[in-house]
Amino acid sequence: MIILVRSRRAAERVMQSLTHFLLSALMHTVNPVKSQVALMSECSFLGFTLVVKKIRWTEKSLANFKHRVRQLTGRSWGLAWTTG
């Protein structure tokens, strides 16, 4: 889950409120290693980052995508070249 706010101060406040709500109402612990308050340029979600009104692939996701496309497609593009 990503929650977007305008300032770091607001982000800290929302993080604390959500952690308290999850612990008290839902009896669910929040993993402090995975949970963070960060700038959008510093974090990614599901292989994407938001950069100035644009959605960008992370380096790792793009590399995985290219590798998978190369696995699924042949280099010949269905053309058989014959000599002679």
MILUMBA-246394 format. One record per residue: z, y, x of N, C-alpha, C, O in turn; residue number from 1; residue in three letters. Coordinates in Angstrom, 2 decimals, decimal comma. Layout:
+---------+---------+---------+---------+---------+---------+---------+---------+---------+---------+---------+---------+-----+---------+
|     nc3 |     nc2 |     nc1 |    cac3 |    cac2 |    cac1 |     cc3 |     cc2 |     cc1 |     oc3 |     oc2 |     oc1 | num | residuo |
+---------+---------+---------+---------+---------+---------+---------+---------+---------+---------+---------+---------+-----+---------+
|       Z |       Y |       X |       Z |       Y |       X |       Z |       Y |       X |       Z |       Y |       X | NUM |     ala |
...
+---------+---------+---------+---------+---------+---------+---------+---------+---------+---------+---------+---------+-----+---------+
***
This chain:
+---------+---------+---------+---------+---------+---------+---------+---------+---------+---------+---------+---------+-----+---------+
|     nc3 |     nc2 |     nc1 |    cac3 |    cac2 |    cac1 |     cc3 |     cc2 |     cc1 |     oc3 |     oc2 |     oc1 | num | residuo |
+---------+---------+---------+---------+---------+---------+---------+---------+---------+---------+---------+---------+-----+---------+
|    0,00 |   -1,16 |    0,84 |    0,00 |    0,00 |    0,00 |    0,00 |    1,23 |    0,89 |    0,71 |    1,29 |    1,90 |   1 |     met |
|   -0,78 |    2,19 |    0,52 |   -0,79 |    3,47 |    1,24 |   -0,44 |    4,56 |    0,24 |   -0,98 |    4,61 |   -0,86 |   2 |     ile |
|    0,47 |    5,43 |    0,64 |    0,85 |    6,56 |   -0,19 |    0,53 |    7,81 |    0,60 |    1,01 |    7,98 |    1,72 |   3 |     ile |
|   -0,28 |    8,68 |    0,03 |   -0,71 |    9,90 |    0,72 |    0,08 |   11,09 |    0,21 |    0,23 |   11,29 |   -0,99 |   4 |     leu |
|    0,59 |   11,88 |    1,14 |    1,30 |   13,11 |    0,82 |    0,81 |   14,21 |    1,77 |    0,08 |   13,93 |    2,72 |   5 |     val |
|    1,21 |   15,42 |    1,50 |    0,68 |   16,55 |    2,27 |    1,38 |   16,79 |    3,61 |    0,76 |   17,28 |    4,55 |   6 |     arg |
|    2,65 |   16,46 |    3,71 |    3,37 |   16,78 |    4,94 |    4,18 |   15,58 |    5,43 |    4,45 |   14,65 |    4,68 |   7 |     ser |
|    4,55 |   15,63 |    6,69 |    5,37 |   14,56 |    7,27 |    6,75 |   14,55 |    6,61 |    7,31 |   13,48 |    6,39 |   8 |     arg |
|    7,28 |   15,71 |    6,31 |    8,59 |   15,80 |    5,66 |    8,56 |   15,10 |    4,30 |    9,47 |   14,35 |    3,95 |   9 |     arg |
|    7,50 |   15,34 |    3,53 |    7,35 |   14,68 |    2,24 |    7,19 |   13,17 |    2,43 |    7,71 |   12,38 |    1,64 |  10 |     ala |
|    6,46 |   12,78 |    3,46 |    6,25 |   11,37 |    3,73 |    7,57 |   10,66 |    4,06 |    7,82 |    9,56 |    3,58 |  11 |     ala |
|    8,40 |   11,30 |    4,86 |    9,71 |   10,72 |    5,19 |   10,56 |   10,57 |    3,93 |   11,22 |    9,55 |    3,74 |  12 |     glu |
|   10,54 |   11,59 |    3,07 |   11,32 |   11,56 |    1,84 |   10,84 |   10,44 |    0,91 |   11,65 |    9,71 |    0,34 |  13 |     arg |
|    9,53 |   10,32 |    0,76 |    8,97 |    9,28 |   -0,10 |    9,25 |    7,89 |    0,47 |    9,55 |    6,97 |   -0,28 |  14 |     val |
|    9,15 |    7,75 |    1,77 |    9,43 |    6,47 |    2,41 |   10,87 |    6,04 |    2,15 |   11,13 |    4,88 |    1,82 |  15 |     met |
|   11,79 |    6,96 |    2,29 |   13,19 |    6,66 |    2,05 |   13,43 |    6,32 |    0,58 |   14,18 |    5,38 |    0,28 |  16 |     gln |
|   12,82 |    7,05 |   -0,33 |   12,99 |    6,79 |   -1,76 |   12,42 |    5,43 |   -2,15 |   13,04 |    4,69 |   -2,91 |  17 |     ser |
|   11,24 |    5,11 |   -1,63 |   10,63 |    3,82 |   -1,95 |   11,42 |    2,65 |   -1,38 |   11,58 |    1,62 |   -2,03 |  18 |     leu |
|   11,91 |    2,81 |   -0,18 |   12,72 |    1,76 |    0,44 |   13,97 |    1,52 |   -0,38 |   14,35 |    0,38 |   -0,64 |  19 |     thr |
|   14,61 |    2,60 |   -0,80 |   15,81 |    2,47 |   -1,62 |   15,49 |    1,82 |   -2,96 |   16,24 |    0,94 |   -3,41 |  20 |     his |
|   14,41 |    2,22 |   -3,60 |   14,02 |    1,64 |   -4,88 |   13,71 |    0,15 |   -4,75 |   14,16 |   -0,66 |   -5,56 |  21 |     phe |
|   12,96 |   -0,21 |   -3,73 |   12,60 |   -1,62 |   -3,55 |   13,84 |   -2,48 |   -3,28 |   13,93 |   -3,62 |   -3,75 |  22 |     leu |
|   14,78 |   -1,94 |   -2,53 |   16,01 |   -2,69 |   -2,24 |   16,91 |   -2,81 |   -3,46 |   17,44 |   -3,88 |   -3,74 |  23 |     leu |
|   17,10 |   -1,71 |   -4,18 |   18,07 |   -1,72 |   -5,27 |   17,50 |   -2,31 |   -6,56 |   18,14 |   -3,16 |   -7,17 |  24 |     ser |
|   16,33 |   -1,89 |   -6,98 |   15,79 |   -2,33 |   -8,27 |   15,09 |   -3,68 |   -8,20 |   15,25 |   -4,51 |   -9,09 |  25 |     ala |
|   14,32 |   -3,90 |   -7,14 |   13,51 |   -5,12 |   -7,07 |   14,08 |   -6,18 |   -6,13 |   13,55 |   -7,29 |   -6,05 |  26 |     leu |
|   15,15 |   -5,84 |   -5,43 |   15,76 |   -6,77 |   -4,47 |   14,74 |   -7,28 |   -3,44 |   14,71 |   -8,46 |   -3,10 |  27 |     met |
|   13,93 |   -6,37 |   -2,97 |   12,88 |   -6,71 |   -2,01 |   13,13 |   -5,91 |   -0,73 |   13,27 |   -4,69 |   -0,77 |  28 |     his |
|   13,17 |   -6,60 |    0,40 |   13,39 |   -5,90 |    1,66 |   12,08 |   -5,33 |    2,18 |   11,00 |   -5,87 |    1,93 |  29 |     thr |
|   12,19 |   -4,25 |    2,91 |   11,03 |   -3,59 |    3,51 |   11,06 |   -3,87 |    5,00 |   12,07 |   -3,63 |    5,67 |  30 |     val |
|    9,95 |   -4,36 |    5,53 |    9,86 |   -4,67 |    6,95 |    9,64 |   -3,36 |    7,72 |    8,59 |   -2,73 |    7,56 |  31 |     asn |
|   10,61 |   -2,93 |    8,54 |   10,45 |   -1,65 |    9,25 |    9,37 |   -1,69 |   10,32 |    8,86 |   -0,64 |   10,72 |  32 |     pro |
|    9,00 |   -2,88 |   10,79 |    7,94 |   -2,98 |   11,79 |    6,58 |   -2,69 |   11,17 |    5,73 |   -2,06 |   11,79 |  33 |     val |
|    6,38 |   -3,15 |    9,94 |    5,09 |   -2,97 |    9,28 |    5,01 |   -1,67 |    8,50 |    3,91 |   -1,19 |    8,21 |  34 |     lys |
|    6,14 |   -1,10 |    8,15 |    6,17 |    0,14 |    7,37 |    6,23 |    1,32 |    8,31 |    6,97 |    1,32 |    9,29 |  35 |     ser |
|    5,45 |    2,34 |    8,00 |    5,41 |    3,49 |    8,90 |    5,02 |    4,76 |    8,16 |    4,41 |    4,72 |    7,10 |  36 |     gln |
|    5,38 |    5,87 |    8,75 |    4,92 |    7,18 |    8,33 |    4,02 |    7,65 |    9,45 |    4,46 |    7,84 |   10,59 |  37 |     val |
|    2,74 |    7,86 |    9,14 |    1,79 |    8,22 |   10,19 |    0,67 |    9,08 |    9,62 |    0,45 |    9,12 |    8,41 |  38 |     ala |
|   -0,02 |    9,75 |   10,51 |   -1,21 |   10,50 |   10,12 |   -2,31 |    9,51 |    9,75 |   -2,34 |    8,39 |   10,26 |  39 |     leu |
|   -3,20 |    9,90 |    8,87 |   -4,27 |    9,00 |    8,46 |   -5,17 |    8,62 |    9,63 |   -5,73 |    7,52 |    9,64 |  40 |     met |
|   -5,33 |    9,49 |   10,58 |   -6,17 |    9,18 |   11,74 |   -5,52 |    8,14 |   12,65 |   -6,20 |    7,54 |   13,49 |  41 |     ser |
|   -4,23 |    7,92 |   12,50 |   -3,51 |    6,99 |   13,35 |   -3,33 |    5,61 |   12,73 |   -2,89 |    4,68 |   13,41 |  42 |     glu |
|   -3,64 |    5,45 |   11,45 |   -3,38 |    4,16 |   10,82 |   -4,63 |    3,65 |   10,12 |   -5,55 |    4,41 |    9,80 |  43 |     cys |
|   -4,63 |    2,36 |    9,89 |   -5,75 |    1,74 |    9,19 |   -5,20 |    0,87 |    8,07 |   -4,04 |    0,46 |    8,09 |  44 |     ser |
|   -6,05 |    0,59 |    7,09 |   -5,67 |   -0,23 |    5,96 |   -6,84 |   -1,10 |    5,59 |   -7,92 |   -0,61 |    5,26 |  45 |     phe |
|   -6,63 |   -2,40 |    5,64 |   -7,67 |   -3,38 |    5,32 |   -8,94 |   -3,19 |    6,14 |  -10,04 |   -3,41 |    5,64 |  46 |     leu |
|   -8,79 |   -2,77 |    7,39 |   -9,93 |   -2,64 |    8,28 |  -10,65 |   -1,31 |    8,21 |  -11,72 |   -1,17 |    8,80 |  47 |     gly |
|  -10,09 |   -0,34 |    7,51 |  -10,73 |    0,96 |    7,38 |   -9,74 |    2,08 |    7,70 |   -8,53 |    1,91 |    7,57 |  48 |     phe |
|  -10,28 |    3,23 |    8,11 |   -9,48 |    4,43 |    8,30 |  -10,15 |    5,56 |    7,53 |  -11,35 |    5,52 |    7,26 |  49 |     thr |
|   -9,37 |    6,56 |    7,17 |   -9,90 |    7,76 |    6,51 |   -9,96 |    8,87 |    7,55 |   -8,95 |    9,22 |    8,16 |  50 |     leu |
|  -11,15 |    9,43 |    7,73 |  -11,33 |   10,50 |    8,70 |  -12,11 |   11,62 |    8,03 |  -13,30 |   11,45 |    7,73 |  51 |     val |
|  -11,47 |   12,75 |    7,80 |  -12,09 |   13,94 |    7,24 |  -13,04 |   13,60 |    6,09 |  -14,26 |   13,78 |    6,21 |  52 |     val |
|  -12,50 |   13,12 |    4,99 |  -13,24 |   12,82 |    3,76 |  -14,27 |   11,70 |    3,92 |  -15,18 |   11,58 |    3,09 |  53 |     lys |
|  -14,15 |   10,89 |    4,95 |  -15,05 |    9,77 |    5,15 |  -14,26 |    8,51 |    5,42 |  -13,17 |    8,56 |    6,01 |  54 |     lys |
|  -14,78 |    7,40 |    4,99 |  -14,16 |    6,11 |    5,26 |  -14,90 |    5,47 |    6,42 |  -16,13 |    5,33 |    6,38 |  55 |     ile |
|  -14,17 |    5,08 |    7,45 |  -14,76 |    4,50 |    8,65 |  -14,18 |    3,10 |    8,89 |  -13,03 |    2,82 |    8,55 |  56 |     arg |
|  -15,01 |    2,22 |    9,46 |  -14,55 |    0,90 |    9,88 |  -13,66 |    1,07 |   11,10 |  -13,86 |    1,99 |   11,89 |  57 |     trp |
|  -12,69 |    0,20 |   11,25 |  -11,96 |    0,15 |   12,52 |  -12,85 |   -0,61 |   13,51 |  -13,75 |   -1,35 |   13,11 |  58 |     thr |
|  -12,59 |   -0,42 |   14,78 |  -13,40 |   -1,08 |   15,82 |  -13,38 |   -2,60 |   15,65 |  -14,42 |   -3,25 |   15,75 |  59 |     glu |
|  -12,21 |   -3,14 |   15,40 |  -12,07 |   -4,58 |   15,28 |  -12,83 |   -5,11 |   14,06 |  -13,51 |   -6,14 |   14,15 |  60 |     lys |
|  -12,74 |   -4,43 |   12,93 |  -13,43 |   -4,87 |   11,72 |  -14,95 |   -4,80 |   11,88 |  -15,67 |   -5,69 |   11,44 |  61 |     ser |
|  -15,42 |   -3,75 |   12,52 |  -16,86 |   -3,61 |   12,74 |  -17,37 |   -4,72 |   13,67 |  -18,43 |   -5,29 |   13,42 |  62 |     leu |
|  -16,62 |   -5,02 |   14,71 |  -17,01 |   -6,09 |   15,63 |  -17,03 |   -7,44 |   14,91 |  -17,95 |   -8,24 |   15,12 |  63 |     ala |
|  -16,03 |   -7,70 |   14,07 |  -16,00 |   -8,94 |   13,30 |  -17,18 |   -9,04 |   12,34 |  -17,78 |  -10,10 |   12,19 |  64 |     asn |
|  -17,50 |   -7,92 |   11,70 |  -18,63 |   -7,89 |   10,77 |  -19,95 |   -8,18 |   11,49 |  -20,75 |   -8,99 |   11,02 |  65 |     phe |
|  -20,17 |   -7,52 |   12,62 |  -21,39 |   -7,75 |   13,39 |  -21,49 |   -9,18 |   13,87 |  -22,57 |   -9,78 |   13,85 |  66 |     lys |
|  -20,37 |   -9,73 |   14,32 |  -20,36 |  -11,12 |   14,78 |  -20,71 |  -12,07 |   13,64 |  -21,48 |  -13,01 |   13,83 |  67 |     his |
|  -20,16 |  -11,82 |   12,48 |  -20,43 |  -12,68 |   11,32 |  -21,89 |  -12,57 |   10,88 |  -22,49 |  -13,58 |   10,52 |  68 |     arg |
|  -22,46 |  -11,38 |   10,89 |  -23,87 |  -11,20 |   10,53 |  -24,76 |  -11,94 |   11,52 |  -25,73 |  -12,58 |   11,12 |  69 |     val |
|  -24,44 |  -11,86 |   12,79 |  -25,23 |  -12,57 |   13,80 |  -25,13 |  -14,08 |   13,63 |  -26,09 |  -14,80 |   13,89 |  70 |     arg |
|  -23,99 |  -14,57 |   13,19 |  -23,83 |  -15,99 |   12,94 |  -24,70 |  -16,44 |   11,76 |  -25,31 |  -17,51 |   11,80 |  71 |     gln |
|  -24,75 |  -15,62 |   10,73 |  -25,44 |  -15,99 |    9,50 |  -26,95 |  -15,79 |    9,56 |  -27,69 |  -16,43 |    8,82 |  72 |     leu |
|  -27,42 |  -14,91 |   10,42 |  -28,85 |  -14,62 |   10,49 |  -29,41 |  -15,10 |   11,82 |  -28,77 |  -14,99 |   12,87 |  73 |     thr |
|  -30,61 |  -15,63 |   11,76 |  -31,26 |  -16,07 |   12,99 |  -31,99 |  -14,92 |   13,65 |  -32,26 |  -13,90 |   13,03 |  74 |     gly |
|  -32,30 |  -15,09 |   14,89 |  -33,00 |  -14,05 |   15,63 |  -34,48 |  -13,99 |   15,30 |  -35,13 |  -12,99 |   15,57 |  75 |     arg |
|  -35,03 |  -15,05 |   14,71 |  -36,48 |  -15,09 |   14,48 |  -36,89 |  -14,38 |   13,19 |  -38,07 |  -14,09 |   13,00 |  76 |     ser |
|  -35,95 |  -14,09 |   12,30 |  -36,21 |  -13,46 |   11,02 |  -37,22 |  -14,29 |   10,20 |  -37,96 |  -13,74 |    9,39 |  77 |     trp |
|  -37,23 |  -15,58 |   10,42 |  -38,09 |  -16,44 |    9,63 |  -39,53 |  -16,53 |   10,12 |  -40,36 |  -17,16 |    9,48 |  78 |     gly |
|  -39,83 |  -15,91 |   11,23 |  -41,20 |  -15,92 |   11,78 |  -41,30 |  -16,97 |   12,87 |  -40,45 |  -17,06 |   13,76 |  79 |     leu |
|  -42,34 |  -17,75 |   12,78 |  -42,57 |  -18,75 |   13,84 |  -43,72 |  -18,26 |   14,70 |  -44,84 |  -18,14 |   14,22 |  80 |     ala |
|  -43,44 |  -17,98 |   15,96 |  -44,46 |  -17,50 |   16,87 |  -45,06 |  -18,71 |   17,60 |  -44,34 |  -19,52 |   18,19 |  81 |     trp |
|  -46,34 |  -18,80 |   17,55 |  -47,00 |  -19,89 |   18,26 |  -47,94 |  -19,29 |   19,29 |  -48,49 |  -18,21 |   19,10 |  82 |     thr |
|  -48,10 |  -19,97 |   20,35 |  -49,02 |  -19,53 |   21,38 |  -50,25 |  -20,40 |   21,32 |  -50,15 |  -21,60 |   21,06 |  83 |     thr |
|  -51,37 |  -19,82 |   21,57 |  -52,54 |  -20,66 |   21,68 |  -53,60 |  -20,27 |   20,81 |  -54,66 |  -20,90 |   20,81 |  84 |     gly |
+---------+---------+---------+---------+---------+---------+---------+---------+---------+---------+---------+---------+-----+---------+
***
